Amino acid sequence: MHASYATVGVYTLLSIALVLAIFAVTWVLRPHHAHSEKLATYECGERPTGGAWVQFRVIFYLFALIFVIFDVEVLFIVPWALIFRDGAAVGAGWFLLAEMTAFLIVLLVGWAFAYRRGCFEWE
């Protein structure tokens, strides 16, 4: 019994030591004095023009965040749709339907909140 705990402890210590050793080797081998090209902003291979501080409209970030939320929603709906028939066959159909309805209501409330805040308006 105690041997299995000892094995887990040894593997934990070895993995921590390996990670620390990798960090130490990369710290020793890295260049210590970066030149100006290394410190420049990367713009897809083009020479950077202007400063790095530009005005970025928050609406793009909000729109992308809403897209990700509804994209993840599809990841939950597709498996649910695949097992719904099997669940209905064993008598859990109404429970599964109520569960997905509650999930969709929460998402629709979030969508309505974003819509009322004007997250979908472009100007």
C-alpha positions, 0 to 999 in steps of 0.5 A: 500500500505504501509502496504505491504512494512512494511511487507516486511521490517519486514520479511527482518529484522527478517531474518537478525536477525535470521541469526545473531543469528545463527552465534552468537550461533555457535560462542558461542558453537564451540570449541575454542581450536582445537586439533592436529587431528582437524587441520590435513589434511583429507585424506579419513580416512587414516593417512596423510603422508607427507606435504600438499604441493604437486605438482599438474599439472594444466592440470587436472584442465583445463581438468575438467574445459573444461569438466564442460563447455561442460557438461553445454552445454548439459544442454542448448541443451537438452531443446532447442531440446525439444522445437525446434519442437514447435518453428518450428510449429509457424514459429520460426524454422530458428531463433531457429536454427540460435541461437543454431548454434551461441551458438555451434560456440562460444563453438567450438571456445573455444574448438579450443582455448583449443586444440591449447593451448595443454589442451588435451595433457597428456605428 
